[in-house]
Amino acid sequence: MKRTYLHDKFISIILKCQKLSKPISILIALSGGKDSLCLIKLVEDFNSVYKYFHNIEYIYVDHQWRDDSQKNIKHLLNYTDITNNNTYVYQINKIHMSESTIRRIRYQIIIQHAIKNETQIILTGHHQTDQLETFLLNLIRGTGSEGLSSLPLIRQIKNYIQIIRPLIKINTEDILWFCHKFNLPIWSDKTNFYYSNYRNRIRYELLPYLKSYFCPKTEYNIINFLNLSSIENEYIKQSAIKLYVTSRHSYYLAINYKIIKDQHLALKRRIFYLFFYYNFNKYLNHNILNKLIEYMYITHQKKISIIWEQLNINIYKNWIYIE
């Protein structure tokens, strides 16, 4: 194996991942582009030396948006066949859906496949440029601080399943160089140049504009900001989890708000988000959140009820609970 600095970066990231102990089974989610080819090559080279992965599988979800999708699948299968590992292809039948809906369905398919096959690690080819684009998209859409770093290195899905993005600290130029160095057969996806796609506009118009007219180090500065935000968000997250565990009822679906009443607003918000997402898999509405925080400071002689998403939320004495 001819080792490059990308190999060194990849090895360093993988070996630092928590709970990554051999032997382990992995599922590699492919997109069909240069990032996928780079990831396949890095994983295969890594495993030939370290023997961490006893089972490697590939998965590709075809959105059927492009008229050349069938050719792209054949091209990808020809390459993955060289590895002698299983490749699974899923197709989404309804093609007239938004990009965000398709992305959510794609993740559902990948995670369900991992659960069915008892896979411990899912690897994706998201890289640093994806992180930049996601940050700018979320910022424009009005995200909170928790949405700034929406492509973390590691994301826990189930008790035994993690999503790891080992290329997240590698930019697209380095990935392209790597593919050319090893003559990897890159498939040219023409939809990457459609300006109707917001990501393409950010990639080819917004980021070059910011670099040319505001700061040449725009990308570096944003990544540095995201790294710092990730550290601070993790601290708030861990503090909120500790308070949530302390304040929740041991048997009923309830929170003792007296315990969290005098905490910082950032912690109170996180605790309520945790409560509704953990118990009902729902993202709490901002208006309902503000009402709950407001009602904590009112002395309640009678029970107050709020109906939201078919949930009956009650505030009485020191408790917020669900009937």
C-alpha positions in Angstrom: 0.0 0.0 0.0 1.4 3.4 -1.0 0.6 5.5 2.1 -0.4 9.2 1.7 -1.2 11.9 4.2 -4.9 11.2 3.6 -4.2 7.6 4.8 -2.6 9.1 7.9 -5.5 11.4 8.6 -8.0 8.6 8.1 -6.1 6.2 10.4 -5.7 8.9 13.1 -9.5 9.6 13.1 -10.6 5.9 13.0 -8.3 4.9 15.8 -9.5 7.7 18.1 -13.2 6.8 17.7 -14.7 5.7 20.9 -16.0 2.1 21.3 -14.1 1.1 18.1 -12.5 -2.2 19.1 -11.8 -5.1 16.8 -13.3 -7.2 15.4 -16.2 -5.1 14.2 -18.7 -5.0 11.4 -19.2 -1.9 9.3 -21.7 -0.6 6.7 -20.3 2.0 4.3 -23.0 4.3 2.8 -22.1 5.3 -0.7 -23.2 8.3 -2.8 -21.5 7.2 -6.0 -19.2 10.2 -6.3 -15.5 10.8 -5.6 -16.0 10.9 -1.8 -17.4 7.3 -1.9 -14.5 6.0 -4.0 -12.0 7.7 -1.6 -13.7 6.2 1.4 -13.7 2.7 -0.1 -10.0 2.9 -0.9 -9.1 4.2 2.5 -11.2 1.6 4.4 -9.8 -1.3 2.3 -6.2 -0.1 2.7 -6.7 0.5 6.5 -8.2 -3.0 7.0 -5.5 -4.7 5.0 -3.0 -3.5 7.7 -5.0 -3.3 10.9 -7.6 -6.0 10.4 -10.2 -4.1 12.5 -13.3 -5.0 10.4 -14.3 -8.6 10.1 -17.3 -7.8 7.9 -17.5 -4.9 5.4 -20.7 -4.1 3.5 -21.6 -1.4 1.1 -25.0 0.2 0.7 -26.3 2.6 -2.1 -29.7 4.3 -2.1 -30.8 5.3 -5.6 -33.0 8.4 -5.6 -33.8 7.8 -9.3 -33.5 11.6 -10.0 -31.1 11.2 -12.8 -31.6 9.5 -16.2 -28.2 7.9 -15.9 -28.8 6.4 -12.4 -28.8 2.8 -13.7 -25.4 3.3 -15.4 -24.1 4.9 -12.2 -25.1 1.9 -10.2 -23.4 -0.5 -12.6 -20.3 1.6 -12.5 -20.3 1.6 -8.7 -20.9 -2.2 -8.6 -18.0 -2.8 -10.9 -15.7 -1.0 -8.5 -17.0 -2.5 -5.3 -16.8 -6.0 -6.8 -13.0 -5.7 -6.6 -13.2 -5.6 -2.8 -15.1 -9.0 -2.6 -17.5 -7.4 -0.1 -21.3 -7.4 -0.4 -23.0 -4.4 -1.9 -26.7 -3.6 -1.4 -28.7 -1.3 -3.6 -32.1 0.2 -2.6 -34.3 2.3 -4.8 -36.8 5.0 -3.8 -39.8 4.7 -6.0 -41.4 8.2 -5.4 -39.0 10.5 -7.3 -41.0 13.7 -6.8 -39.9 14.6 -3.3 -37.8 17.3 -1.7 -34.1 16.9 -1.1 -34.6 17.0 2.7 -37.3 14.3 2.4 -35.1 12.1 0.3 -32.2 12.5 2.7 -34.4 11.5 5.6 -35.7 8.4 3.8 -32.1 7.5 2.8 -31.0 7.6 6.4 -34.0 5.5 7.5 -33.1 2.8 4.9 -29.4 2.7 5.9 -30.2 2.5 9.6 -32.9 -0.2 9.2 -30.4 -2.2 7.1 -27.8 -1.8 9.8 -30.2 -2.9 12.5 -31.4 -5.9 10.5 -27.8 -7.1 9.8 -26.6 -6.2 13.4 -24.0 -3.8 12.0 -22.1 -1.8 14.7 -20.7 1.1 12.6 -22.0 3.1 9.7 -19.4 5.0 7.7 -20.5 7.9 5.4 -18.4 9.9 3.0 -19.3 13.4 4.3 -16.3 15.6 4.1 -15.3 19.1 5.3 -16.9 20.9 2.3 -20.2 19.1 3.1 -19.9 20.5 6.7 -19.4 24.0 5.4 -22.4 23.8 3.1 -24.6 22.3 5.8 -23.6 25.1 8.2 -24.5 27.8 5.7 -27.8 26.2 4.8 -28.8 25.8 8.4 -27.7 29.3 9.2 -29.8 30.7 6.4 -32.8 28.6 7.6 -32.5 30.0 11.1 -31.0 27.2 13.1 -30.0 27.4 16.8 -26.6 26.7 18.1 -27.3 22.9 18.3 -27.9 22.9 14.5 -24.6 24.5 13.6 -22.5 21.3 13.8 -25.1 19.0 12.3 -22.5 16.8 10.7 -20.5 15.6 13.8 -17.6 13.1 13.5 -19.6 10.6 15.5 -23.4 10.2 16.0 -24.9 7.6 18.3 -28.0 6.0 16.7 -28.8 3.0 18.9 -27.0 1.6 21.9 -24.8 -0.5 19.5 -24.8 1.6 16.3 -22.8 4.6 15.5 -22.5 6.8 12.4 -18.9 7.8 11.8 -17.8 10.4 9.2 -14.1 9.7 8.9 -13.6 12.2 6.0 -15.2 15.2 7.9 -11.8 16.8 8.4 -10.8 16.4 4.8 -11.7 18.9 2.1 -13.0 18.1 -1.4 -9.7 19.2 -3.1 -7.7 16.7 -1.1 -10.3 14.0 -1.9 -10.1 14.8 -5.7 -6.3 14.7 -5.5 -6.4 11.3 -3.8 -8.8 9.9 -6.5 -6.5 11.1 -9.3 -3.4 9.7 -7.6 -4.8 6.2 -7.4 -6.7 6.4 -10.7 -10.1 5.9 -9.0 -12.9 5.8 -11.6 -14.8 9.0 -10.7 -18.4 9.2 -12.0 -19.3 12.7 -13.2 -22.7 13.6 -11.8 -24.2 16.4 -13.8 -26.8 17.2 -11.1 -23.8 18.6 -9.1 -23.9 21.6 -11.4 -27.6 22.3 -11.3 -28.1 25.7 -9.6 -31.6 24.8 -8.6 -29.9 22.9 -5.9 -29.0 25.2 -2.9 -25.9 23.3 -2.1 -24.5 23.8 -5.6 -25.2 27.6 -5.4 -23.3 27.7 -2.1 -20.5 25.6 -3.5 -20.0 27.5 -6.8 -21.3 31.0 -6.0 -21.6 31.9 -2.3 -18.3 30.4 -1.0 -16.2 31.7 -3.9 -17.8 35.2 -3.5 -17.1 35.3 0.3 -13.5 34.2 -0.3 -12.9 36.7 -3.1 -14.6 39.8 -1.6 -14.6 39.3 2.2 -11.9 36.9 3.4 -9.6 34.4 1.6 -9.7 32.2 4.7 -13.5 32.0 4.9 -13.6 28.2 4.8 -10.8 27.9 7.4 -12.5 30.4 9.7 -15.9 28.7 9.5 -14.4 25.3 10.2 -12.6 26.8 13.2 -15.8 28.4 14.4 -17.7 25.0 14.1 -15.0 23.2 16.0 -15.2 25.7 18.9 -19.0 25.6 18.8 -19.0 21.8 18.9 -16.9 21.8 22.1 -19.2 24.3 23.8 -22.4 22.6 22.6 -21.1 19.3 23.9 -20.6 20.9 27.3 -24.2 22.3 27.3 -25.5 19.0 26.1 -23.8 16.9 28.8 -24.9 19.4 31.5 -28.5 19.3 30.2 -28.5 15.4 30.2 -27.4 15.4 33.9 -30.1 17.8 34.9 -32.7 16.0 32.8 -31.9 12.7 34.6 -32.1 14.5 38.0 -35.4 16.2 37.3 -37.4 13.5 35.5 -39.9 11.4 37.4 -38.8 7.8 38.0 -42.1 6.3 36.9 -44.4 8.9 35.2 -43.7 11.0 32.1 -43.0 14.1 34.1 -40.4 16.7 34.9 -40.0 18.4 38.3 -39.5 22.0 37.0 -38.6 23.2 40.5 -35.2 21.6 40.0 -34.5 23.3 36.7 -36.3 26.6 37.3 -33.2 28.6 38.3 -30.9 27.1 35.7 -29.7 29.0 32.6 -32.2 29.4 29.8 -30.0 27.3 27.5 -30.2 24.3 29.8 -33.9 24.6 30.3 -34.5 24.6 26.6 -32.3 21.6 26.1 -34.0 19.7 28.9 -37.5 20.2 27.4 -36.2 19.2 24.0 -34.7 16.1 25.5 -37.9 15.2 27.3 -40.2 15.4 24.3 -37.7 13.8 21.8 -36.7 11.0 24.1 -40.3 10.0 25.1 -42.3 10.9 22.0 -39.8 11.3 19.2 -41.1 14.9 18.6 -39.2 18.1 18.2 -40.8 20.6 20.6 -42.5 23.6 19.1 -40.9 27.0 19.9 -44.2 28.5 21.0 -44.9 25.6 23.4 -41.4 25.7 24.7 -41.7 29.4 25.6 -45.1 28.8 27.3 -43.7 26.0 29.4 -40.8 28.2 30.5 -43.1 31.1 31.2 -45.5 28.9 33.3 -42.7 27.7 35.5 -42.6 31.1 37.2 -46.4 31.3 37.9 -47.8 29.9 41.2 -50.4 27.3 40.0 -53.5 26.9 42.2 -55.2 24.9 39.4 -53.9 22.6 36.8 -53.0 24.2 33.4 -53.2 22.1 30.3 -51.7 22.6 26.8 -52.7 20.5 23.9 -49.9 20.0 21.4 -49.4 17.3 18.7 -52.2 15.1 20.4 -50.3 15.4 23.7 -52.0 16.7 26.8 -49.2 18.7 28.6 -50.1 19.6 32.2 -48.5 22.0 34.6 -49.4 21.6 38.3 -47.5 22.4 41.5 -43.9 21.5 40.7 -44.5 19.1 37.8 -44.9 19.3 34.1 -46.4 16.0 33.0 -48.2 14.2 30.2 -51.5 12.5 30.5 
